[in-house]
Amino acid sequence: MDQDLVDRAARTRRAYLKGGGALLAGGLLAGCAGQNDAESATDATETAAATEPTTEASTEAETEAEQAGYTVSMSPAGDVTFESVPADVMVYNLVYADAAVAFGHGDAVNSLGFDSDAGGRTLDAYYKRLDGVSFDRSELAQLNSGSGSVNIDKELVYELDSDLHLVDPALVTSFDGWDQSDVEEIREQVGPWFGNAYSRTHAQPPEPYAADYQYYTLWEIVENVGQVFREEDRYAALESVHSDLLDTIQSDLPPESERPSVGVVIYMDETFYPSKINVPGFATSHVRPLGVTDAFAAGDVTFETSYDFETMLEIDPDVLLHSYGIDSYYDVASTRETLEDHPVGSELSAVQNDRVFPSGTPVQGPIMNLFQTEMTAKQLSPDRFGAWPEYTGGAYPEIPEEEQLFDRQRVADIVTGN
């Protein structure tokens, strides 16, 4: 553990009221998404400003509102009350790192679950197309040891001394050596938890969280994170970009009979690992808006499902989308060459028609989702949305301005506050 990082965490620690996640009879208090108890304080501030329109009176009212704190709710943590915006935040996956950057708080992130260079490169690939947007990962702690087991060292959590753990507490209890008492210990001794991981695929969370666990869309989760950072206006602006993007795509989709069948896969060691598209969860929220036929819809696909070349040829999707394809763990350009040289792989329609594409990261935040949705639209319907350019790695490819499906400068201005 880098001592400089520990010292930085200690110096930037912020006081807050350790609220949230109260366990009742083995269940969880899970409030409605978007609930914000600061509304009454805001109303009081507005009233004071109207009746005593002096700078001093307004300042006093605003100070009182800030001291009253604010509460944000999301399952499974429940209600979490803050006295101030968290300035030092532990993050496990890219959903929350990307959201923090989107809301102008990327410098609050002190960690990532795995190798920060691997995940950070993916974020960089998208941010390079947004003027002034970046994410400094040079001093991030790596929460997972990378030794083969998925785990977080509790002592490292104490060392980071974070204002907030932007991590699903249910996920943490699935790690070796952690149970609900450990999660509660960290909440009381260090800082609250606030995250929701199982909405990605609507998987069953571990006990005792399963009975009361709520699932959210990606943008519902992002909205809650925006409330944590007091960036409701930024969220509204970003969500408007997302809504416009979906309107652009869905207003110009080809007829269903002209849409391709699509297989979302990961390829390793002559084995295909499939994922379904039209299922709950935000993992494929960048593909579902295209309304395509899921090549694997008829199969009983789980995380343990794998297909050999012969099975893939029987299914034979029109398009293969390779997950984690943008400057991440997999070299999709090399995979295409491997498939072209394989005696069975070369018979796949997607290979013969040059329709094997790098696809998005399922653990996606809001900025990633915008780019990944645009990318998928171009890959699946180039006649409608413009062709996807050749991509061999590195930054998200440059798209001519007239062929961009969302306004890069508008997003950059939202993120940077310009």
C-alpha positions in Angstrom: 0.0 0.0 0.0 1.5 3.4 -1.0 1.9 5.5 2.2 1.5 8.7 0.2 -2.0 7.5 -0.8 -2.8 6.7 2.8 -1.5 10.1 4.0 -3.5 11.9 1.3 -6.7 10.0 2.3 -6.2 11.1 5.9 -5.6 14.7 5.0 -8.7 15.0 2.8 -11.0 13.1 5.1 -14.3 15.0 5.6 -16.7 14.7 8.5 -20.2 13.4 7.8 -23.1 11.8 9.7 -22.6 8.0 9.4 -26.2 7.2 8.3 -27.8 4.6 6.1 -28.4 1.0 5.7 -30.1 0.3 9.0 -30.9 -3.4 9.3 -34.3 -4.3 10.6 -35.1 -7.9 11.5 -32.6 -9.2 9.0 -34.0 -7.0 6.2 -33.0 -3.7 4.8 -34.5 -0.3 4.7 -34.6 0.5 1.0 -36.1 3.9 0.3 -37.4 5.1 -3.0 -34.7 6.1 -5.6 -34.0 9.8 -5.7 -35.4 10.6 -2.2 -33.7 13.7 -0.9 -34.4 14.9 2.6 -32.6 18.2 1.8 -35.7 19.4 0.0 -37.2 21.0 3.2 -33.9 22.8 3.8 -33.8 24.1 0.2 -37.4 25.4 0.7 -36.4 27.2 3.8 -33.5 28.8 2.1 -35.7 30.0 -0.8 -38.2 31.5 1.7 -35.5 33.3 3.6 -34.1 34.8 0.4 -37.6 36.0 -0.6 -38.5 37.7 2.7 -35.1 39.1 3.6 -33.4 39.8 0.2 -30.1 40.8 1.7 -26.8 39.1 1.0 -26.2 38.4 4.7 -29.6 36.8 5.2 -29.3 34.7 2.2 -25.8 33.5 3.2 -27.1 32.6 6.7 -30.0 30.6 5.3 -27.7 28.8 2.9 -25.4 27.9 5.8 -28.2 26.6 7.8 -29.3 24.4 4.9 -25.8 23.0 4.5 -25.6 22.2 8.2 -28.9 20.3 8.0 -27.3 17.8 5.8 -29.0 15.8 3.1 -30.1 12.2 2.6 -29.8 9.9 -0.5 -31.4 6.5 -0.7 -30.6 3.4 -2.8 -30.9 -0.3 -2.1 -29.3 -2.1 -0.4 -27.7 0.7 1.7 -31.0 2.4 2.3 -30.9 6.0 3.6 -27.5 7.6 3.8 -27.2 11.0 5.3 -24.3 13.4 4.6 -23.2 16.6 6.2 -21.1 17.5 3.2 -20.2 16.2 -0.2 -17.8 13.3 0.1 -14.3 14.3 -0.9 -12.5 10.9 -0.6 -14.4 8.0 -2.1 -13.6 4.3 -2.4 -14.7 2.9 -5.7 -14.7 -0.8 -6.8 -15.9 -0.8 -10.4 -16.0 1.5 -13.5 -19.7 2.4 -13.1 -19.0 4.6 -10.2 -15.6 5.9 -11.3 -17.2 7.0 -14.6 -20.1 8.6 -12.7 -17.8 10.5 -10.4 -15.9 11.9 -13.4 -19.2 12.8 -15.1 -20.2 14.9 -12.1 -16.9 16.6 -11.9 -15.7 14.7 -8.8 -13.2 12.3 -10.4 -10.5 13.6 -8.1 -12.4 12.2 -5.1 -11.9 8.6 -6.3 -9.1 6.9 -4.3 -9.3 3.3 -5.6 -10.5 0.8 -8.2 -11.3 -2.9 -7.7 -8.7 -4.2 -10.1 -5.7 -2.9 -12.0 -6.3 0.8 -12.4 -4.3 0.8 -15.7 -6.5 -1.8 -17.3 -9.8 -0.1 -16.3 -8.3 3.4 -16.5 -7.3 2.8 -20.1 -10.9 2.1 -21.0 -12.1 5.3 -19.4 -9.3 7.2 -21.2 -10.3 5.8 -24.5 -13.6 7.6 -24.2 -12.5 10.7 -22.4 -9.9 11.5 -25.1 -12.9 12.5 -27.3 -14.1 15.0 -24.7 -12.2 18.3 -24.4 -10.9 18.9 -20.9 -12.2 15.6 -19.5 -9.7 13.2 -17.8 -9.2 10.9 -14.9 -6.0 10.8 -13.0 -5.4 7.2 -11.9 -1.7 7.5 -11.0 -2.3 7.2 -7.2 -5.3 4.9 -7.1 -5.2 2.0 -4.7 -6.0 -1.5 -6.1 -8.7 -3.0 -3.8 -8.5 -6.5 -5.3 -5.2 -8.3 -4.7 -5.3 -10.0 -8.1 -4.1 -13.2 -6.6 -6.8 -15.3 -8.1 -9.6 -14.8 -5.5 -12.0 -11.8 -5.6 -11.4 -10.0 -2.3 -10.8 -6.7 -0.5 -8.4 -6.5 2.5 -10.3 -4.9 5.4 -7.1 -3.3 6.6 -6.8 -1.5 3.3 -10.3 -0.1 3.7 -9.3 1.3 7.1 -6.1 2.7 5.6 -8.0 4.5 2.8 -10.2 6.1 5.5 -12.8 7.1 2.9 -15.6 9.5 3.4 -17.8 7.1 1.4 -17.5 3.6 0.0 -19.2 3.8 -3.4 -19.6 0.0 -3.4 -22.5 -2.4 -3.0 -22.3 -3.8 0.6 -24.1 -6.9 -0.6 -21.3 -7.5 -3.1 -18.7 -7.1 -0.4 -20.3 -9.8 1.7 -19.7 -12.2 -1.2 -15.9 -11.8 -0.7 -13.8 -14.2 1.3 -13.5 -13.2 4.9 -16.4 -10.6 4.8 -19.9 -10.9 6.4 -22.6 -8.5 7.3 -20.9 -7.7 10.6 -17.8 -6.6 8.8 -19.8 -4.3 6.5 -21.5 -2.8 9.5 -18.2 -2.3 11.3 -16.8 -0.3 8.4 -20.0 1.7 8.1 -19.7 2.7 11.8 -15.9 3.1 12.1 -15.0 4.5 8.7 -17.9 5.6 6.4 -21.1 4.5 4.8 -21.6 2.2 1.8 -23.6 3.3 -1.2 -23.7 1.2 -4.4 -25.8 -1.4 -6.3 -23.9 -4.0 -8.2 -26.5 -6.7 -8.9 -28.6 -4.4 -11.1 -26.0 -5.1 -13.9 -27.5 -8.5 -14.6 -30.3 -8.7 -12.0 -28.4 -11.5 -10.4 -29.4 -12.8 -6.9 -27.5 -11.0 -4.2 -26.2 -13.0 -1.2 -28.2 -13.4 2.0 -29.4 -11.5 4.0 -29.8 -8.9 1.3 -31.7 -11.0 -1.2 -35.2 -10.5 0.2 -35.3 -6.7 0.0 -32.9 -6.0 -2.8 -34.1 -3.5 -5.4 -32.9 -3.3 -9.0 -32.3 -0.1 -10.9 -31.5 1.0 -14.5 -28.1 2.4 -15.1 -29.4 6.0 -15.3 -31.4 5.6 -12.0 -28.1 4.6 -10.3 -26.4 7.5 -11.9 -29.1 9.8 -10.7 -28.6 8.6 -7.1 -24.8 9.1 -7.4 -25.5 12.6 -8.7 -27.5 13.4 -5.6 -24.6 12.1 -3.4 -22.3 14.7 -5.0 -25.1 17.4 -5.0 -24.9 17.5 -8.8 -28.6 17.2 -9.7 -28.3 19.8 -12.5 -25.4 18.0 -14.1 -27.3 14.7 -13.9 -30.4 16.3 -15.6 -28.1 17.7 -18.4 -26.4 14.4 -19.0 -29.7 12.5 -18.9 -31.0 14.9 -21.5 -28.1 14.0 -23.8 -28.8 10.3 -23.3 -32.5 10.8 -24.0 -31.8 12.7 -27.2 -29.4 9.9 -28.2 -32.0 7.2 -27.7 -34.6 9.3 -29.6 -32.2 9.7 -32.5 -31.6 6.0 -32.7 -35.1 4.7 -32.2 -36.7 7.2 -34.6 -34.6 5.8 -37.4 -34.3 2.0 -36.7 -34.7 -0.2 -39.8 -37.7 -2.5 -39.9 -37.4 -5.6 -37.7 -37.1 -7.8 -40.7 -33.9 -5.9 -41.7 -32.2 -6.0 -38.4 -29.3 -8.5 -37.9 -29.1 -11.3 -35.4 -26.5 -10.5 -32.9 -24.3 -12.5 -30.5 -22.5 -10.8 -27.7 -19.5 -12.9 -26.7 -16.1 -13.0 -25.1 -13.6 -15.2 -26.9 -10.7 -17.0 -25.2 -8.7 -20.1 -26.0 -10.9 -21.3 -28.8 -14.0 -20.9 -26.6 -16.9 -18.4 -26.9 -18.6 -17.2 -23.7 -22.0 -15.8 -24.7 -24.2 -13.2 -23.0 -27.9 -12.6 -23.7 -29.0 -9.1 -24.9 -32.7 -8.8 -24.2 -32.6 -9.5 -20.5 -32.9 -7.2 -17.5 -29.8 -5.4 -16.3 -27.7 -2.6 -17.5 -24.8 -4.8 -18.8 -26.3 -4.7 -22.4 -28.1 -1.3 -22.1 -26.0 -0.1 -25.0 -27.3 -2.9 -27.3 -31.0 -3.2 -26.4 -32.0 0.1 -27.9 -31.2 -1.3 -31.3 -34.0 -3.8 -31.0 -32.0 -6.6 -32.7 -32.6 -10.4 -32.6 -30.6 -12.0 -29.8 -28.8 -14.9 -31.4 -28.6 -16.7 -28.0 -32.2 -16.1 -26.9 -33.2 -19.7 -27.2 -30.2 -21.0 -25.1 -29.9 -21.4 -21.4 -27.1 -18.9 -21.1 -25.5 -18.4 -17.7 -22.1 -17.1 -16.6 -20.8 -20.6 -16.9 -22.0 -21.2 -20.5 -19.4 -21.7 -23.1 -19.7 -22.6 -26.8 -17.1 -24.3 -29.1 -16.7 -23.4 -32.8 -19.1 -26.0 -34.0 -21.9 -24.8 -31.7 -21.3 -21.2 -32.7 -21.5 -22.2 -36.4 -24.9 -23.8 -35.7 -26.2 -20.6 -34.2 -24.3 -18.4 -36.7 -25.1 -14.8 -35.7 -25.0 -12.2 -38.4 -22.9 -10.0 -36.1 -20.5 -10.8 -33.3 -20.0 -8.1 -30.6 -17.0 -8.8 -28.4 -17.4 -7.4 -24.9 -14.6 -5.3 -23.3 -13.5 -4.4 -26.8 -12.4 -0.8 -26.3 -8.8 -0.6 -25.1 -9.3 -3.2 -22.4 -8.4 -6.8 -21.7 -9.0 -8.1 -25.2 -7.5 -7.4 -28.6 -10.5 -7.8 -30.9 -8.5 -7.1 -34.0 -6.3 -10.0 -33.2 -9.4 -12.1 -32.4 -10.8 -11.4 -35.8 -7.6 -12.6 -37.4 -7.7 -15.8 -35.3 -11.3 -16.5 -36.4 -10.4 -15.8 -40.0 -7.6 -18.4 -39.9 -9.6 -21.0 -38.1 -11.1 -23.8 -40.3 -14.5 -23.6 -38.6 -14.4 -20.0 -37.4 -13.8 -18.8 -41.0 -17.2 -20.2 -41.9 -19.1 -18.0 -39.5 -21.2 -15.4 -41.3 -20.0 -12.6 -39.1 -16.4 -13.4 -40.0 -17.1 -13.8 -43.7 -19.0 -10.5 -43.8 -16.5 -8.6 -41.7 -19.0 -8.0 -38.9 -16.9 -9.0 -35.9 -16.8 -5.8 -33.8 -15.3 -4.6 -30.5 -18.1 -3.9 -28.1 -18.6 -2.1 -24.9 -17.8 -2.8 -21.3 -20.8 -4.2 -19.4 -19.7 -2.4 -16.2 -20.5 1.0 -17.8 -21.1 4.4 -16.3 -22.9 7.3 -18.0 -20.2 8.6 -20.3 -19.2 5.1 -21.3 -22.9 4.4 -22.1 -23.2 7.3 -24.4 -20.2 6.3 -26.5 -21.1 2.6 -26.4 -24.6 3.1 -27.5 -23.4 5.3 -30.4 -20.8 2.6 -31.3 -23.4 -0.2 -31.3 -25.8 1.8 -33.5 -23.1 2.3 -36.1 -22.0 -1.4 -36.0 -25.5 -2.8 -36.4 -27.1 -0.2 -38.7 -24.4 1.6 -40.7 -26.8 2.6 -43.4 -28.9 4.5 -40.9 -26.3 5.9 -38.5 -23.0 6.0 -40.4 -20.3 3.3 -40.6 -18.2 2.2 -37.7 -14.6 3.0 -38.6 -11.8 0.5 -38.4 -10.6 0.1 -34.8 -7.4 -1.7 -33.8 -7.1 -0.4 -30.2 -6.4 2.8 -28.3 -8.8 5.7 -28.1 -12.4 5.6 -29.3 -12.1 6.4 -33.0 -12.7 9.8 -34.2 -16.2 10.2 -35.8 -16.8 13.0 -38.3 -18.9 15.6 -36.6 -21.8 15.2 -39.0 -21.9 11.5 -38.2 -21.8 11.8 -34.4 -25.0 10.7 -32.7 -24.5 12.9 -29.6 -22.7 16.3 -29.1 -19.2 15.8 -27.7 -18.8 19.4 -26.7 -22.1 19.5 -24.9 -21.0 16.5 -22.8 -17.6 18.0 -22.2 -19.1 21.3 -21.0 -21.4 19.5 -18.6 -18.6 17.4 -17.1 -16.1 20.3 -16.8 -18.8 22.8 -15.7 -18.2 25.2 -18.6 
